[in-house]
Amino acid sequence: MKLLSTYMPGSSQLPADLSEKFSDKGPLLFILRHGRIEGQGTRRFIGHTDIPLDHTGREQARSWQAPLTAIGFKQVYTSALTRCRETAALACPDSTPVVDRRLNEINLGEWDGQDFEYIKTNHPILFEQRGRDIYGFRPPAGESFKDLFFRVSLFFSELPLSSHTLLVTHAGVIRAMRCFWAGEKMDSLLNFKTHYGQLFVLAKGYA
């Protein structure tokens, strides 16, 4: 896969780009990060913790409704977590997404839902280990990014990209797969920033 372009919520450029820039690239893969979540201002570990969208997040999802409806996706997939299912329902209200748990955010186990300072103070050795090996570190009862990459890779290996396809998923999933597609080292995955409601457009086998 090759990343062609990325768009922030409310972008008016998407329809023009599709017709003028990408029309000869074949079926495209659209990956949408869910909208902003409730309590997003608190710095904490959020993986499988099931948090709904806040008002801004719902507006971010709705901002994609017109351009994504115009594309007419035959395939829409979403993570099983509420924030993604809400985003998919608001962005593509006429679609019936397929829920696939392989698109879920990384499972942070016993750290899930805890704020950073609590973990740093109460589990300093583990917190330091995570900093040294962000790709391979696995929190207690949780997943490493290596584990996440493996399950997400299985999903993509089985994905039939025969028409324009939309995935609604999470920052961790997008970061892991972006490093793979770009041929970058996995320990750099947190250097890649994603934003709530951001849309990524990719093509298969495009050079």
C-alpha positions in Angstrom: 0.0 0.0 0.0 1.1 3.6 -0.7 -0.2 6.6 1.2 -1.5 9.1 -1.4 -2.9 11.8 0.8 -4.4 12.7 4.1 -7.2 15.0 5.1 -8.4 16.7 8.3 -12.1 16.7 9.3 -14.2 19.1 7.2 -11.8 19.1 4.3 -13.4 20.3 1.0 -10.6 18.9 -1.1 -11.5 15.2 -1.1 -14.0 15.0 -4.1 -11.7 17.0 -6.4 -8.7 15.0 -5.4 -10.5 11.7 -6.1 -11.5 12.8 -9.6 -8.4 14.7 -10.6 -5.5 13.0 -8.9 -6.5 9.4 -8.0 -8.8 8.3 -10.8 -6.2 6.1 -12.5 -5.0 4.4 -9.3 -7.7 1.7 -9.1 -9.6 0.8 -5.9 -8.5 3.0 -3.0 -8.3 2.3 0.7 -9.7 5.0 3.0 -8.7 4.8 6.7 -10.5 7.1 9.1 -9.5 7.6 12.6 -12.4 7.9 15.0 -13.5 11.4 16.2 -12.5 13.0 19.5 -13.5 11.1 22.6 -14.9 12.1 26.0 -12.3 13.1 28.5 -9.6 13.4 25.8 -7.8 16.2 27.7 -6.5 13.7 30.4 -3.2 12.1 29.5 -3.8 8.4 30.0 -3.4 5.0 28.4 -6.5 4.3 26.3 -6.7 1.1 24.4 -9.6 -1.2 24.8 -11.3 1.2 27.3 -14.6 1.8 25.6 -15.2 5.5 25.5 -17.8 7.3 23.4 -17.3 10.4 21.2 -17.7 13.8 22.6 -19.7 16.6 20.9 -16.6 17.6 18.8 -16.0 14.0 17.9 -19.5 13.6 16.6 -19.2 16.8 14.5 -15.9 15.6 13.1 -17.6 12.3 12.0 -20.6 14.1 10.5 -18.2 16.4 8.5 -17.2 13.4 6.4 -20.8 12.3 5.7 -21.2 14.2 2.4 -17.8 13.4 0.7 -17.8 9.8 1.9 -21.4 9.2 0.8 -20.5 10.5 -2.6 -17.8 7.9 -3.0 -20.4 5.1 -2.4 -18.4 2.5 -0.5 -19.3 -1.1 -1.1 -17.1 -2.2 1.8 -17.0 -0.5 5.2 -15.2 -2.0 8.2 -15.0 -0.7 11.8 -13.3 -1.6 15.1 -15.7 -3.1 17.6 -15.1 -0.2 20.1 -17.9 2.4 20.5 -15.9 5.4 19.4 -15.3 3.8 16.0 -18.8 2.4 15.6 -20.2 5.8 16.3 -17.9 7.5 13.8 -18.8 5.0 11.1 -22.5 5.4 11.8 -22.3 9.2 11.5 -19.8 9.4 8.6 -21.6 6.7 6.5 -25.2 6.5 7.7 -26.4 4.5 4.7 -23.8 1.8 5.1 -23.8 -1.3 7.3 -20.2 -1.7 8.5 -18.6 -5.0 9.2 -17.3 -5.1 12.8 -13.9 -6.7 12.9 -12.1 -6.8 16.3 -8.7 -7.0 14.6 -9.1 -3.3 13.9 -9.5 -2.6 17.7 -6.9 -0.3 19.4 -4.0 -1.9 21.2 -5.0 -3.8 24.4 -3.1 -2.1 27.2 -4.2 -4.7 29.8 -3.8 -3.5 33.4 -2.7 -0.1 32.2 -5.8 0.6 30.2 -7.6 3.7 31.4 -4.8 4.7 33.8 -3.2 8.1 33.5 0.5 8.3 32.6 1.7 9.8 35.9 0.0 7.0 37.9 1.8 4.3 35.9 5.1 6.3 35.9 5.0 6.7 39.7 3.7 3.2 40.7 5.4 1.1 38.0 8.7 3.0 37.2 10.7 0.0 36.0 8.0 -1.2 33.6 7.4 2.4 32.4 11.2 2.7 31.7 11.1 -0.6 29.9 8.3 0.7 27.7 10.4 3.7 26.8 13.3 1.6 25.7 11.3 -0.8 23.6 8.0 0.8 22.5 7.5 -1.8 19.8 8.1 -5.0 21.8 7.0 -4.0 25.3 3.9 -5.7 26.6 2.1 -4.2 29.7 0.7 -6.7 32.2 -2.1 -8.7 30.6 -1.9 -6.5 27.5 -0.5 -6.4 23.9 2.7 -5.0 22.5 2.7 -3.0 19.3 4.3 -6.1 17.8 1.2 -8.1 18.8 -1.0 -5.3 17.4 0.9 -5.3 14.1 0.5 -9.1 13.8 -3.3 -9.1 14.2 -3.8 -6.0 12.0 -1.6 -7.5 9.3 -3.8 -10.6 9.3 -6.8 -8.4 8.6 -5.1 -6.6 5.7 -3.8 -9.8 4.2 -7.5 -11.0 3.9 -9.0 -7.7 2.9 -10.5 -7.9 -0.7 -9.7 -4.5 -2.2 -11.9 -4.9 -5.3 -13.6 -1.5 -4.8 -13.1 1.7 -2.7 -13.1 0.5 0.9 -13.4 2.4 4.2 -11.9 1.4 7.5 -12.7 3.2 10.8 -10.1 2.5 13.3 -7.6 3.9 15.9 -4.3 5.8 16.1 -2.3 2.7 17.2 -3.5 0.7 14.2 -2.8 3.5 11.8 0.7 4.1 13.2 1.8 0.5 13.1 0.6 0.0 9.6 2.0 3.3 8.4 5.5 2.3 9.5 5.1 -1.0 7.7 3.9 0.6 4.4 6.6 3.4 4.6 9.3 0.9 5.3 10.3 2.6 8.6 11.5 1.1 11.8 8.7 0.2 14.2 10.4 1.9 17.1 9.6 5.2 15.3 5.9 4.6 15.3 5.0 7.1 18.0 6.8 9.8 16.0 3.9 9.6 13.5 1.1 11.9 14.7 -2.5 11.3 13.9 -5.5 13.5 14.7 -9.0 12.7 15.7 -11.2 12.4 12.6 -8.2 12.4 10.2 -8.7 10.5 6.9 -5.9 8.7 5.0 -6.2 7.6 1.4 -4.0 4.7 0.1 -3.6 2.8 -3.1 -2.6 -0.8 -3.5 0.6 -1.4 -5.4 1.0 2.3 -6.4 4.5 3.5 -7.0 
